């Protein structure tokens, strides 16, 4: 799918917060979905992965984890996430987001992120068109390591040191983790800010799946939707689910008036 869309990258300009067991800070973005999540997954360019079937399954797992956890805590709400049949590469490679007006969350896959190499996933918001408001998620499959691999070759007369730059390719499990995290942004969650120091051996992701970083060297890491995320979504949408009553302070669009009142630009 063509990535040339006018989008505003989600920023940590935040509105409200919930207290956590660790006295950390967790806040919500100023925008929310005003309809039930309708997710479109776009198949990656075939040339950049031989594991699309695994990546597709991992993506669905990352999406449905939210639905399962929300129903566990608020079983009387409507937390159904509509996930459409995956759109094949040939059906979206020459199209734009406007061609998929039934999607309010789109998940796209790229080989690398040339603009921000440290990002393994990004979520952008496009709420400026009242006829089609959507969140656009990009997952980046390849990442160059910052650490260099030193290889020492010992010869008969001298030794030679070569420097190799390695590329990490996301595993299906890591794709699931990134999708799970970015979907949280698409629902209106900001990053979880650890202000109470981590204990030895503890990671930020042990406290919340919305912690800002993931360890790419740990291929076995498994993110889970934690209680702070569920409580925050209840603050955004209410216990009735996506289409139920919700607090009045959530901004649904960044109009001139809302920007003056809430600074949602």
ABEGO torsion letter per residue (X at the ends): XBABBBBBBBBBBBABBBBBAAGBBBBBBABBBABBBBBBBBBBBAAABAAAAAAAAAAAAAAAAAAAAAAAABAABBABBBBBBBBBAAAAAABBAAABAABABBBBBBABBAABAABABBBBBBAABAABBBBBBBBBABBBBABBBBBBBBBAABBBBBBBBBBBBBBAAAAAAAAAAAAAAAAGBBBBBBABBBBBGBBAAAABAABABBBAABAABBBBBBAAAAAAAAAAAEAAEAABBBBAABBABBBAAAAAAAGAX
